[in-house]
Amino acid sequence: MVDIIAKIIKSIKPFDNEEKLHKENSLRWVQSGKEIFRTAKPDVPKKHLVAYFVPIDLKTKKLLLINHLKSGLWLPPGGHVEKDENPIDTVKREMQEELYLHAKFISTKSFFITITITINIDAGHTDVSLWYLVYGDSTKKYEYNTQEMSGYAWFTTDEIQGKNTFKYDPHMKRFVKKLLQIY
């Protein structure tokens, strides 16, 4: 599985210098022989692999973000990649667990990669996150897992990039900039 994850990381085309550095660092880490999968909650090992999925309504150009309970941030849904799990399967599993939906991928290629030190309840460990794009529909009401999130909302790219009181994933604005280059 490590070879598959390395291949996924290699296929990501960096948007900016920060993503380029995250990609290079992540590839070295994956190929180092260190454990990359979380083996015990919340933070063993201190650095582990995560898969985000961003539901996008292509008609309205809105993105679904969740109000994540542990981080206190608005971020894409997703979760930890389990031992020897393909991140695509993580997205499928997490979409079912968090939104009770089947994943319909815009692309099965990872779109974005980030390295983030976590904050709030689970503060202090590092998530290496592969971001995937899935289809969403902002006109539908979604059920959601209340143990993971206090709610969700659809945001326009302008809202995410603008000045507002929402606290987003620290890489969200860069993600939107990359997304706008393609969509």
N, CA, C and O atoms as a DFTB+ gen file, in Angstrom:
732 C
 N C O
     1  1       0.814      -1.202       0.000
     2  2       0.000       0.000       0.000
     3  2       0.860       1.271       0.000
     4  3       0.473       2.290      -0.573
     5  1       2.016       1.203       0.640
     6  2       2.910       2.364       0.683
     7  2       3.288       2.793      -0.739
     8  3       3.350       3.989      -1.027
     9  1       3.539       1.829      -1.627
    10  2       3.879       2.160      -3.020
    11  2       2.715       2.850      -3.727
    12  3       2.926       3.767      -4.521
    13  1       1.495       2.418      -3.445
    14  2       0.303       3.041      -4.047
    15  2       0.164       4.473      -3.549
    16  3      -0.121       5.379      -4.332
    17  1       0.365       4.681      -2.250
    18  2       0.252       6.034      -1.685
    19  2       1.352       6.932      -2.239
    20  3       1.105       8.101      -2.536
    21  1       2.555       6.402      -2.379
    22  2       3.639       7.191      -2.989
    23  2       3.267       7.583      -4.418
    24  3       3.520       8.712      -4.839
    25  1       2.675       6.666      -5.154
    26  2       2.242       6.954      -6.527
    27  2       1.158       8.039      -6.547
    28  3       1.172       8.914      -7.412
    29  1       0.230       7.980      -5.605
    30  2      -0.823       9.003      -5.497
    31  2      -0.185      10.364      -5.267
    32  3      -0.541      11.340      -5.928
    33  1       0.754      10.432      -4.335
    34  2       1.414      11.705      -4.013
    35  2       2.194      12.223      -5.220
    36  3       2.142      13.414      -5.528
    37  1       2.912      11.338      -5.900
    38  2       3.689      11.748      -7.073
    39  2       2.799      12.330      -8.164
    40  3       3.240      13.191      -8.926
    41  1       1.550      11.872      -8.249
    42  2       0.649      12.321      -9.321
    43  2       0.049      13.704      -9.082
    44  3      -0.536      14.289      -9.994
    45  1       0.185      14.226      -7.879
    46  2      -0.389      15.540      -7.565
    47  2       0.459      16.636      -8.193
    48  3       1.678      16.672      -8.024
    49  1      -0.205      17.526      -8.917
    50  2       0.486      18.681      -9.509
    51  2       0.361      19.855      -8.546
    52  3      -0.732      20.392      -8.364
    53  1       1.471      20.260      -7.925
    54  2       1.399      21.342      -6.932
    55  2       0.911      22.652      -7.531
    56  3       1.254      23.012      -8.657
    57  1       0.108      23.345      -6.753
    58  2      -0.441      24.637      -7.133
    59  2       0.545      25.767      -6.849
    60  3       0.686      26.694      -7.647
    61  1       1.217      25.683      -5.717
    62  2       2.124      26.750      -5.300
    63  2       3.339      26.126      -4.612
    64  3       3.440      24.905      -4.500
    65  1       4.242      26.961      -4.163
    66  2       5.461      26.467      -3.538
    67  2       5.162      25.708      -2.251
    68  3       5.830      24.720      -1.947
    69  1       4.165      26.160      -1.490
    70  2       3.823      25.471      -0.242
    71  2       3.347      24.046      -0.521
    72  3       3.748      23.111       0.171
    73  1       2.492      23.880      -1.533
    74  2       2.040      22.532      -1.864
    75  2       3.196      21.684      -2.396
    76  3       3.264      20.482      -2.137
    77  1       4.087      22.308      -3.129
    78  2       5.266      21.589      -3.632
    79  2       6.096      21.061      -2.459
    80  3       6.543      19.914      -2.481
    81  1       6.300      21.886      -1.450
    82  2       7.052      21.460      -0.269
    83  2       6.303      20.366       0.498
    84  3       6.914      19.411       0.977
    85  1       4.992      20.508       0.612
    86  2       4.196      19.486       1.296
    87  2       4.267      18.156       0.541
    88  3       4.366      17.091       1.150
    89  1       4.216      18.231      -0.770
    90  2       4.302      17.019      -1.591
    91  2       5.664      16.346      -1.388
    92  3       5.729      15.140      -1.150
    93  1       6.738      17.111      -1.480
    94  2       8.085      16.553      -1.331
    95  2       8.291      15.950       0.057
    96  3       8.832      14.852       0.192
    97  1       7.852      16.681       1.094
    98  2       7.987      16.206       2.469
    99  2       7.176      14.930       2.675
   100  3       7.655      13.984       3.300
   101  1       5.955      14.900       2.154
   102  2       5.075      13.740       2.310
   103  2       5.647      12.519       1.602
   104  3       5.584      11.408       2.129
   105  1       6.193      12.717       0.434
   106  2       6.769      11.603      -0.315
   107  2       7.972      11.013       0.432
   108  3       8.104       9.794       0.535
   109  1       8.841      11.879       0.948
   110  2       9.986      11.395       1.738
   111  2       9.501      10.611       2.956
   112  3      10.046       9.558       3.287
   113  1       8.469      11.138       3.616
   114  2       7.925      10.497       4.813
   115  2       7.331       9.121       4.479
   116  3       7.596       8.141       5.176
   117  1       6.536       9.056       3.420
   118  2       5.907       7.791       3.021
   119  2       6.969       6.751       2.669
   120  3       6.826       5.572       2.994
   121  1       8.020       7.193       2.012
   122  2       9.063       6.262       1.571
   123  2      10.121       5.979       2.642
   124  3      11.041       5.195       2.407
   125  1      10.000       6.605       3.803
   126  2      11.009       6.465       4.867
   127  2      10.937       5.135       5.616
   128  3      11.889       4.746       6.293
   129  1       9.817       4.446       5.493
   130  2       9.635       3.212       6.257
   131  2       8.947       3.439       7.597
   132  3       8.640       2.477       8.302
   133  1       8.700       4.693       7.958
   134  2       7.977       4.990       9.198
   135  2       6.504       4.607       9.031
   136  3       5.996       4.510       7.914
   137  1       5.841       4.393      10.148
   138  2       4.405       4.099      10.119
   139  2       3.662       5.348       9.639
   140  3       3.873       6.435      10.176
   141  1       2.806       5.203       8.646
   142  2       2.065       6.346       8.104
   143  2       0.579       6.292       8.455
   144  3      -0.146       7.268       8.260
   145  1       0.132       5.157       8.971
   146  2      -1.279       5.003       9.318
   147  2      -1.453       5.196      10.821
   148  3      -0.601       4.790      11.611
   149  1      -2.568       5.823      11.211
   150  2      -2.845       5.968      12.638
   151  2      -3.145       4.582      13.202
   152  3      -3.990       3.857      12.676
   153  1      -2.450       4.223      14.271
   154  2      -2.624       2.900      14.879
   155  2      -3.368       2.955      16.204
   156  3      -3.869       1.934      16.675
   157  1      -3.448       4.153      16.819
   158  2      -4.202       4.334      18.053
   159  2      -4.679       5.780      18.135
   160  3      -3.956       6.707      17.769
   161  1      -5.902       5.960      18.619
   162  2      -6.474       7.303      18.745
   163  2      -5.854       8.020      19.936
   164  3      -5.526       7.352      20.916
   165  1      -5.677       9.299      19.915
   166  2      -5.943      10.161      18.774
   167  2      -4.723      10.411      17.892
   168  3      -4.846      10.933      16.784
   169  1      -3.517      10.026      18.404
   170  2      -2.321      10.540      17.728
   171  2      -1.114       9.603      17.711
   172  3       0.016      10.046      17.913
   173  1      -1.344       8.333      17.475
   174  2      -0.234       7.382      17.354
   175  2      -0.243       6.810      15.946
   176  3      -1.223       6.185      15.541
   177  1       0.827       7.013      15.196
   178  2       1.980       7.877      15.462
   179  2       1.598       9.355      15.374
   180  3       0.497       9.698      14.943
   181  1       2.507      10.207      15.780
   182  2       2.241      11.651      15.830
   183  2       1.972      12.260      14.450
   184  3       1.372      13.331      14.349
   185  1       2.410      11.589      13.403
   186  2       2.173      12.038      12.033
   187  2       1.504      10.878      11.302
   188  3       2.029       9.764      11.285
   189  1       0.343      11.141      10.698
   190  2      -0.353      10.057      10.009
   191  2      -1.203      10.586       8.857
   192  3      -1.433      11.788       8.724
   193  1      -1.658       9.657       8.036
   194  2      -2.333       9.957       6.770
   195  2      -3.835      10.154       6.954
   196  3      -4.495       9.421       7.690
   197  1      -4.353      11.171       6.260
   198  2      -5.773      11.533       6.284
   199  2      -6.246      11.689       4.842
   200  3      -5.469      12.057       3.961
   201  1      -7.517      11.407       4.611
   202  2      -8.126      11.678       3.302
   203  2      -9.335      12.580       3.514
   204  3     -10.286      12.216       4.206
   205  1      -9.281      13.753       2.910
   206  2     -10.412      14.680       2.870
   207  2     -11.194      14.431       1.592
   208  3     -10.643      13.961       0.596
   209  1     -12.487      14.750       1.626
   210  2     -13.251      14.818       0.384
   211  2     -14.062      16.104       0.413
   212  3     -14.658      16.459       1.429
   213  1     -14.072      16.789      -0.715
   214  2     -14.774      18.066      -0.806
   215  2     -15.957      17.897      -1.747
   216  3     -15.773      17.821      -2.961
   217  1     -17.186      17.836      -1.197
   218  2     -18.368      17.809      -2.068
   219  2     -18.517      19.166      -2.763
   220  3     -18.534      20.214      -2.118
   221  1     -18.623      19.118      -4.085
   222  2     -18.726      20.345      -4.884
   223  2     -19.986      20.284      -5.721
   224  3     -20.236      19.307      -6.427
   225  1     -20.780      21.345      -5.633
   226  2     -21.932      21.501      -6.518
   227  2     -21.429      22.300      -7.717
   228  3     -21.250      23.515      -7.624
   229  1     -21.205      21.632      -8.825
   230  2     -20.622      22.292      -9.998
   231  2     -21.570      23.317     -10.622
   232  3     -21.116      24.249     -11.285
   233  1     -22.882      23.156     -10.418
   234  2     -23.850      24.127     -10.968
   235  2     -23.791      25.450     -10.227
   236  3     -23.794      26.516     -10.843
   237  1     -23.739      25.380      -8.908
   238  2     -23.743      26.613      -8.110
   239  2     -22.350      27.060      -7.688
   240  3     -22.178      28.144      -7.130
   241  1     -21.354      26.213      -7.960
   242  2     -19.958      26.490      -7.572
   243  2     -19.818      26.628      -6.053
   244  3     -19.062      27.468      -5.562
   245  1     -20.557      25.793      -5.319
   246  2     -20.474      25.801      -3.865
   247  2     -19.779      24.540      -3.361
   248  3     -19.833      23.477      -3.981
   249  1     -19.121      24.701      -2.205
   250  2     -18.400      23.601      -1.561
   251  2     -19.039      23.321      -0.205
   252  3     -19.417      24.244       0.516
   253  1     -19.156      22.049       0.132
   254  2     -19.682      21.677       1.436
   255  2     -18.532      21.540       2.413
   256  3     -17.558      20.834       2.153
   257  1     -18.655      22.220       3.532
   258  2     -17.698      22.094       4.628
   259  2     -18.461      21.725       5.886
   260  3     -19.629      22.080       6.045
   261  1     -17.787      21.006       6.781
   262  2     -18.416      20.628       8.038
   263  2     -17.851      21.470       9.173
   264  3     -16.700      21.904       9.132
   265  1     -18.681      21.694      10.188
   266  2     -18.235      22.356      11.402
   267  2     -17.729      21.243      12.321
   268  3     -18.492      20.646      13.079
   269  1     -16.433      20.984      12.233
   270  2     -15.794      19.845      12.886
   271  2     -15.710      20.064      14.392
   272  3     -15.167      21.070      14.847
   273  1     -16.242      19.128      15.157
   274  2     -16.320      19.283      16.607
   275  2     -14.961      19.360      17.287
   276  3     -14.748      20.237      18.125
   277  1     -14.041      18.471      16.951
   278  2     -12.763      18.419      17.671
   279  2     -11.836      19.584      17.336
   280  3     -11.130      20.082      18.214
   281  1     -11.831      20.021      16.085
   282  2     -10.910      21.099      15.698
   283  2     -11.516      22.485      15.902
   284  3     -10.789      23.464      16.074
   285  1     -12.850      22.570      15.883
   286  2     -13.494      23.876      15.963
   287  2     -13.393      24.653      14.662
   288  3     -13.620      25.863      14.640
   289  1     -13.054      23.967      13.580
   290  2     -12.879      24.606      12.275
   291  2     -13.936      24.123      11.285
   292  3     -14.539      23.064      11.459
   293  1     -14.143      24.925      10.246
   294  2     -14.915      24.497       9.077
   295  2     -13.931      23.847       8.129
   296  3     -13.019      24.499       7.620
   297  1     -14.120      22.566       7.894
   298  2     -13.212      21.850       6.999
   299  2     -13.949      20.833       6.152
   300  3     -15.119      20.534       6.390
   301  1     -13.250      20.309       5.164
   302  2     -13.872      19.253       4.367
   303  2     -14.093      18.018       5.243
   304  3     -13.332      17.780       6.181
   305  1     -15.118      17.240       4.945
   306  2     -15.274      15.973       5.644
   307  2     -14.112      15.049       5.276
   308  3     -13.419      15.268       4.281
   309  1     -13.917      14.040       6.075
   310  2     -12.855      13.083       5.798
   311  2     -12.455      12.360       7.057
   312  3     -13.138      12.433       8.078
   313  1     -11.347      11.662       6.976
   314  2     -10.895      10.927       8.144
   315  2      -9.568      10.250       7.933
   316  3      -8.943      10.364       6.879
   317  1      -9.159       9.551       8.949
   318  2      -7.870       8.869       8.931
   319  2      -7.904       7.662       8.005
   320  3      -8.875       6.906       7.963
   321  1      -6.824       7.508       7.275
   322  2      -6.663       6.341       6.409
   323  2      -6.269       5.180       7.311
   324  3      -5.283       5.257       8.044
   325  1      -7.041       4.115       7.251
   326  2      -6.761       2.957       8.096
   327  2      -5.578       2.159       7.549
   328  3      -5.204       2.290       6.384
   329  1      -5.012       1.347       8.403
   330  2      -3.840       0.534       8.047
   331  2      -4.080      -0.205       6.736
   332  3      -5.047      -0.955       6.601
   333  1      -3.190       0.017       5.774
   334  2      -3.220      -0.628       4.461
   335  2      -4.490      -0.340       3.653
   336  3      -4.873      -1.132       2.792
   337  1      -5.139       0.789       3.930
   338  2      -6.336       1.185       3.194
   339  2      -5.949       2.168       2.090
   340  3      -5.151       3.079       2.311
   341  1      -6.510       1.977       0.922
   342  2      -6.319       2.932      -0.158
   343  2      -7.111       4.192       0.200
   344  3      -8.268       4.081       0.606
   345  1      -6.523       5.392       0.062
   346  2      -7.242       6.615       0.390
   347  2      -8.583       6.775      -0.350
   348  3      -9.497       7.417       0.168
   349  1      -8.704       6.207      -1.539
   350  2      -9.990       6.225      -2.254
   351  2     -11.045       5.486      -1.422
   352  3     -12.190       5.927      -1.316
   353  1     -10.644       4.368      -0.842
   354  2     -11.568       3.612       0.003
   355  2     -11.876       4.359       1.296
   356  3     -12.976       4.245       1.837
   357  1     -10.904       5.122       1.791
   358  2     -11.148       5.968       2.964
   359  2     -12.246       6.966       2.657
   360  3     -13.165       7.150       3.455
   361  1     -12.155       7.616       1.498
   362  2     -13.176       8.595       1.104
   363  2     -14.549       7.919       1.034
   364  3     -15.531       8.449       1.553
   365  1     -14.613       6.774       0.405
   366  2     -15.890       6.050       0.300
   367  2     -16.443       5.736       1.692
   368  3     -17.623       5.953       1.963
   369  1     -15.585       5.228       2.562
   370  2     -16.011       4.861       3.917
   371  2     -16.434       6.086       4.722
   372  3     -17.483       6.087       5.367
   373  1     -15.612       7.121       4.677
   374  2     -15.900       8.324       5.458
   375  2     -17.141       9.061       4.945
   376  3     -17.893       9.628       5.738
   377  1     -17.359       9.057       3.646
   378  2     -18.550       9.715       3.118
   379  2     -19.805       8.993       3.605
   380  3     -20.820       9.624       3.898
   381  1     -19.727       7.684       3.686
   382  2     -20.843       6.890       4.202
   383  2     -21.022       7.145       5.706
   384  3     -22.147       7.317       6.175
   385  1     -19.921       7.168       6.456
   386  2     -19.984       7.343       7.907
   387  2     -20.404       8.750       8.315
   388  3     -21.117       8.917       9.304
   389  1     -19.968       9.769       7.563
   390  2     -20.204      11.147       7.980
   391  2     -21.447      11.771       7.358
   392  3     -22.147      12.532       8.026
   393  1     -21.739      11.466       6.089
   394  2     -22.878      12.077       5.404
   395  2     -23.908      11.053       4.926
   396  3     -24.927      11.421       4.342
   397  1     -23.644       9.770       5.174
   398  2     -24.558       8.690       4.798
   399  2     -24.821       8.662       3.295
   400  3     -25.932       8.374       2.853
   401  1     -23.783       8.967       2.518
   402  2     -23.880       9.019       1.061
   403  2     -22.811       8.136       0.425
   404  3     -21.785       7.842       1.038
   405  1     -23.064       7.722      -0.803
   406  2     -22.063       7.010      -1.586
   407  2     -21.250       8.035      -2.370
   408  3     -21.809       8.964      -2.954
   409  1     -19.954       7.866      -2.379
   410  2     -19.064       8.811      -3.048
   411  2     -19.186       8.694      -4.564
   412  3     -19.094       7.606      -5.133
   413  1     -19.393       9.833      -5.196
   414  2     -19.342       9.937      -6.652
   415  2     -18.208      10.914      -6.950
   416  3     -18.339      12.126      -6.782
   417  1     -17.112      10.354      -7.390
   418  2     -15.894      11.142      -7.570
   419  2     -15.951      12.007      -8.826
   420  3     -16.366      11.546      -9.889
   421  1     -15.533      13.252      -8.695
   422  2     -15.288      14.100      -9.865
   423  2     -14.035      13.573     -10.547
   424  3     -13.944      13.519     -11.774
   425  1     -13.078      13.187      -9.721
   426  2     -11.862      12.526     -10.182
   427  2     -11.365      11.634      -9.049
   428  3     -11.452      12.000      -7.877
   429  1     -10.850      10.475      -9.403
   430  2     -10.294       9.601      -8.371
   431  2      -8.833       9.933      -8.074
   432  3      -8.207       9.285      -7.235
   433  1      -8.290      10.935      -8.757
   434  2      -6.933      11.394      -8.457
   435  2      -7.000      12.393      -7.302
   436  3      -7.897      13.234      -7.256
   437  1      -6.061      12.299      -6.383
   438  2      -5.997      13.281      -5.314
   439  2      -5.701      14.642      -5.935
   440  3      -4.832      14.765      -6.798
   441  1      -6.420      15.649      -5.495
   442  2      -6.339      16.978      -6.085
   443  2      -5.334      17.886      -5.377
   444  3      -4.751      18.772      -6.001
   445  1      -5.133      17.670      -4.082
   446  2      -4.383      18.618      -3.263
   447  2      -3.736      17.833      -2.128
   448  3      -4.262      16.800      -1.714
   449  1      -2.614      18.305      -1.624
   450  2      -1.960      17.662      -0.483
   451  2      -1.519      18.734       0.502
   452  3      -0.995      19.779       0.116
   453  1      -1.745      18.451       1.795
   454  2      -1.362      19.406       2.835
   455  2      -0.780      18.669       4.034
   456  3      -1.050      17.489       4.258
   457  1       0.019      19.394       4.788
   458  2       0.539      18.924       6.062
   459  2       0.116      19.960       7.098
   460  3       0.418      21.147       6.966
   461  1      -0.590      19.493       8.133
   462  2      -1.171      20.413       9.106
   463  2      -0.987      19.888      10.519
   464  3      -1.240      18.715      10.796
   465  1      -0.548      20.759      11.405
   466  2      -0.508      20.422      12.830
   467  2      -1.894      20.720      13.388
   468  3      -2.418      21.821      13.216
   469  1      -2.484      19.733      14.057
   470  2      -3.858      19.852      14.539
   471  2      -3.956      20.796      15.737
   472  3      -2.978      21.055      16.438
   473  1      -5.183      21.303      15.944
   474  2      -5.445      22.235      17.045
   475  2      -6.627      21.745      17.881
   476  3      -7.296      20.773      17.529
   477  1      -6.867      22.428      18.978
   478  2      -7.985      22.208      19.898
   479  2      -7.929      20.852      20.581
   480  3      -6.880      20.499      21.119
   481  1      -9.000      20.080      20.587
   482  2      -9.093      18.857      21.401
   483  2      -7.973      17.859      21.092
   484  3      -7.372      17.306      22.013
   485  1      -7.693      17.628      19.837
   486  2      -6.646      16.672      19.448
   487  2      -5.364      17.387      19.025
   488  3      -4.666      16.919      18.125
   489  1      -5.055      18.480      19.645
   490  2      -3.932      19.327      19.238
   491  2      -2.589      18.609      19.326
   492  3      -2.353      17.764      20.190
   493  1      -1.719      18.989      18.388
   494  2      -0.329      18.605      18.495
   495  2       0.178      17.506      17.594
   496  3       1.389      17.306      17.500
   497  1      -0.701      16.789      16.930
   498  2      -0.185      15.804      15.982
   499  2      -0.288      16.375      14.570
   500  3      -0.880      17.434      14.358
   501  1       0.292      15.667      13.619
   502  2       0.361      16.173      12.250
   503  2      -0.455      15.283      11.321
   504  3      -0.278      14.066      11.287
   505  1      -1.346      15.912      10.574
   506  2      -2.126      15.227       9.548
   507  2      -1.514      15.516       8.181
   508  3      -1.335      16.673       7.801
   509  1      -1.200      14.462       7.456
   510  2      -0.823      14.578       6.044
   511  2      -2.096      14.229       5.282
   512  3      -2.544      13.083       5.285
   513  1      -2.674      15.242       4.625
   514  2      -4.010      15.085       4.053
   515  2      -3.990      15.087       2.532
   516  3      -3.430      15.979       1.894
   517  1      -4.622      14.054       1.970
   518  2      -4.880      13.971       0.537
   519  2      -6.314      14.448       0.332
   520  3      -7.234      13.936       0.970
   521  1      -6.510      15.423      -0.549
   522  2      -7.828      16.015      -0.768
   523  2      -8.402      15.483      -2.079
   524  3      -7.733      15.509      -3.113
   525  1      -9.640      15.001      -2.030
   526  2     -10.344      14.465      -3.203
   527  2     -11.590      15.290      -3.478
   528  3     -12.165      15.892      -2.572
   529  1     -11.996      15.308      -4.733
   530  2     -13.191      16.041      -5.162
   531  2     -14.313      15.056      -5.449
   532  3     -14.130      14.085      -6.184
   533  1     -15.489      15.318      -4.856
   534  2     -16.669      14.493      -5.104
   535  2     -17.830      15.411      -5.480
   536  3     -17.847      16.595      -5.142
   537  1     -18.792      14.836      -6.184
   538  2     -19.982      15.599      -6.557
   539  2     -20.867      15.834      -5.337
   540  3     -21.025      14.960      -4.486
   541  1     -21.432      17.021      -5.274
   542  2     -22.380      17.366      -4.231
   543  2     -23.563      18.094      -4.830
   544  3     -23.513      18.515      -5.985
   545  1     -24.615      18.246      -4.068
   546  2     -25.826      18.941      -4.526
   547  2     -26.305      19.863      -3.410
   548  3     -26.866      19.406      -2.414
   549  1     -26.081      21.161      -3.585
   550  2     -26.409      22.131      -2.538
   551  2     -27.910      22.338      -2.371
   552  3     -28.335      23.020      -1.438
   553  1     -28.725      21.761      -3.260
   554  2     -30.185      21.905      -3.128
   555  2     -30.784      20.818      -2.234
   556  3     -31.956      20.894      -1.864
   557  1     -29.987      19.814      -1.890
   558  2     -30.487      18.709      -1.066
   559  2     -30.072      18.896       0.389
   560  3     -29.027      19.471       0.692
   561  1     -30.915      18.397       1.269
   562  2     -30.583      18.394       2.696
   563  2     -29.902      17.061       2.999
   564  3     -30.426      15.997       2.669
   565  1     -28.738      17.131       3.624
   566  2     -27.977      15.936       3.935
   567  2     -28.134      15.587       5.419
   568  3     -28.179      16.463       6.282
   569  1     -28.214      14.299       5.683
   570  2     -28.095      13.800       7.053
   571  2     -26.600      13.834       7.371
   572  3     -25.773      13.783       6.461
   573  1     -26.253      13.920       8.643
   574  2     -24.837      13.923       8.989
   575  2     -24.616      13.323      10.375
   576  3     -25.529      13.259      11.198
   577  1     -23.397      12.890      10.605
   578  2     -22.998      12.254      11.847
   579  2     -22.731      13.334      12.898
   580  3     -21.767      14.091      12.786
   581  1     -23.579      13.397      13.906
   582  2     -23.467      14.440      14.930
   583  2     -22.321      14.197      15.916
   584  3     -22.009      15.073      16.722
   585  1     -21.693      13.021      15.860
   586  2     -20.521      12.782      16.705
   587  2     -19.263      13.384      16.086
   588  3     -18.274      13.612      16.783
   589  1     -19.298      13.641      14.782
   590  2     -18.150      14.200      14.067
   591  2     -18.266      15.718      13.871
   592  3     -17.264      16.433      13.871
   593  1     -19.506      16.191      13.706
   594  2     -19.700      17.591      13.330
   595  2     -20.959      18.146      13.968
   596  3     -21.888      17.409      14.300
   597  1     -20.971      19.470      14.133
   598  2     -22.172      20.114      14.657
   599  2     -23.081      20.570      13.533
   600  3     -24.189      21.045      13.785
   601  1     -22.633      20.434      12.311
   602  2     -23.435      20.814      11.153
   603  2     -22.562      20.951       9.929
   604  3     -21.358      20.697       9.965
   605  1     -23.189      21.353       8.856
   606  2     -22.465      21.595       7.615
   607  2     -23.084      22.814       6.943
   608  3     -24.181      23.247       7.294
   609  1     -22.364      23.353       5.975
   610  2     -22.874      24.484       5.201
   611  2     -22.222      24.461       3.827
   612  3     -21.128      23.929       3.641
   613  1     -22.920      25.047       2.882
   614  2     -22.390      25.215       1.525
   615  2     -21.823      26.621       1.410
   616  3     -22.494      27.598       1.742
   617  1     -20.604      26.716       0.946
   618  2     -19.917      28.000       0.806
   619  2     -19.550      28.238      -0.652
   620  3     -19.143      27.316      -1.360
   621  1     -19.698      29.474      -1.089
   622  2     -19.168      29.827      -2.407
   623  2     -17.666      30.029      -2.262
   624  3     -17.163      30.243      -1.159
   625  1     -16.966      29.960      -3.366
   626  2     -15.522      30.199      -3.315
   627  2     -15.234      31.629      -2.862
   628  3     -14.242      31.872      -2.175
   629  1     -16.094      32.576      -3.240
   630  2     -15.923      33.964      -2.798
   631  2     -16.055      34.082      -1.282
   632  3     -15.306      34.821      -0.643
   633  1     -17.013      33.347      -0.710
   634  2     -17.191      33.388       0.743
   635  2     -15.957      32.851       1.459
   636  3     -15.528      33.418       2.465
   637  1     -15.398      31.789       0.960
   638  2     -14.215      31.199       1.596
   639  2     -13.019      32.132       1.483
   640  3     -12.232      32.261       2.420
   641  1     -12.886      32.771       0.347
   642  2     -11.733      33.658       0.146
   643  2     -11.917      35.031       0.774
   644  3     -10.943      35.761       0.960
   645  1     -13.153      35.393       1.102
   646  2     -13.427      36.713       1.647
   647  2     -13.130      36.821       3.125
   648  3     -12.672      35.879       3.772
   649  1     -13.409      38.003       3.632
   650  2     -13.230      38.243       5.060
   651  2     -14.548      37.917       5.747
   652  3     -15.576      38.535       5.474
   653  1     -14.500      36.940       6.639
   654  2     -15.677      36.580       7.405
   655  2     -15.225      36.017       8.745
   656  3     -14.027      35.946       9.021
   657  1     -16.163      35.626       9.562
   658  2     -15.823      35.170      10.913
   659  2     -15.598      33.667      11.001
   660  3     -15.278      33.156      12.074
   661  1     -15.760      32.952       9.892
   662  2     -15.572      31.506       9.919
   663  2     -14.082      31.164      10.009
   664  3     -13.242      31.802       9.375
   665  1     -13.781      30.150      10.805
   666  2     -12.409      29.650      10.902
   667  2     -12.349      28.375      10.071
   668  3     -13.017      27.387      10.375
   669  1     -11.536      28.413       9.013
   670  2     -11.415      27.298       8.082
   671  2     -10.133      26.513       8.327
   672  3      -9.245      26.944       9.063
   673  1     -10.065      25.357       7.691
   674  2      -8.807      24.641       7.592
   675  2      -7.770      25.662       7.113
   676  3      -8.071      26.464       6.230
   677  1      -6.561      25.650       7.674
   678  2      -5.573      26.677       7.311
   679  2      -5.180      26.681       5.831
   680  3      -4.590      27.653       5.358
   681  1      -5.495      25.615       5.096
   682  2      -5.136      25.543       3.681
   683  2      -6.342      25.763       2.758
   684  3      -6.224      25.635       1.539
   685  1      -7.485      26.091       3.335
   686  2      -8.718      26.167       2.553
   687  2      -8.660      27.225       1.446
   688  3      -9.100      26.966       0.326
   689  1      -8.136      28.385       1.739
   690  2      -8.078      29.452       0.725
   691  2      -7.156      29.053      -0.430
   692  3      -7.449      29.346      -1.589
   693  1      -6.055      28.393      -0.118
   694  2      -5.153      27.921      -1.180
   695  2      -5.841      26.839      -2.013
   696  3      -5.716      26.816      -3.238
   697  1      -6.567      25.946      -1.341
   698  2      -7.323      24.916      -2.058
   699  2      -8.286      25.575      -3.046
   700  3      -8.369      25.161      -4.202
   701  1      -9.006      26.589      -2.597
   702  2      -9.984      27.264      -3.467
   703  2      -9.278      27.923      -4.646
   704  3      -9.777      27.863      -5.770
   705  1      -8.143      28.541      -4.417
   706  2      -7.398      29.156      -5.521
   707  2      -7.012      28.112      -6.565
   708  3      -7.128      28.347      -7.768
   709  1      -6.557      26.968      -6.093
   710  2      -6.198      25.884      -7.025
   711  2      -7.433      25.400      -7.761
   712  3      -7.393      25.187      -8.973
   713  1      -8.523      25.225      -7.041
   714  2      -9.775      24.756      -7.624
   715  2     -10.264      25.708      -8.721
   716  3     -10.734      25.264      -9.768
   717  1     -10.152      27.004      -8.477
   718  2     -10.632      28.000      -9.444
   719  2      -9.820      28.012     -10.731
   720  3     -10.298      28.482     -11.763
   721  1      -8.591      27.498     -10.677
   722  2      -7.785      27.403     -11.895
   723  2      -8.360      26.347     -12.840
   724  3      -8.151      26.406     -14.052
   725  1      -9.078      25.392     -12.281
   726  2      -9.567      24.262     -13.085
   727  2     -11.070      24.350     -13.343
   728  3     -11.530      24.012     -14.434
   729  1     -11.837      24.801     -12.352
   730  2     -13.304      24.818     -12.489
   731  2     -13.841      26.228     -12.541
   732  3     -15.051      26.423     -12.655
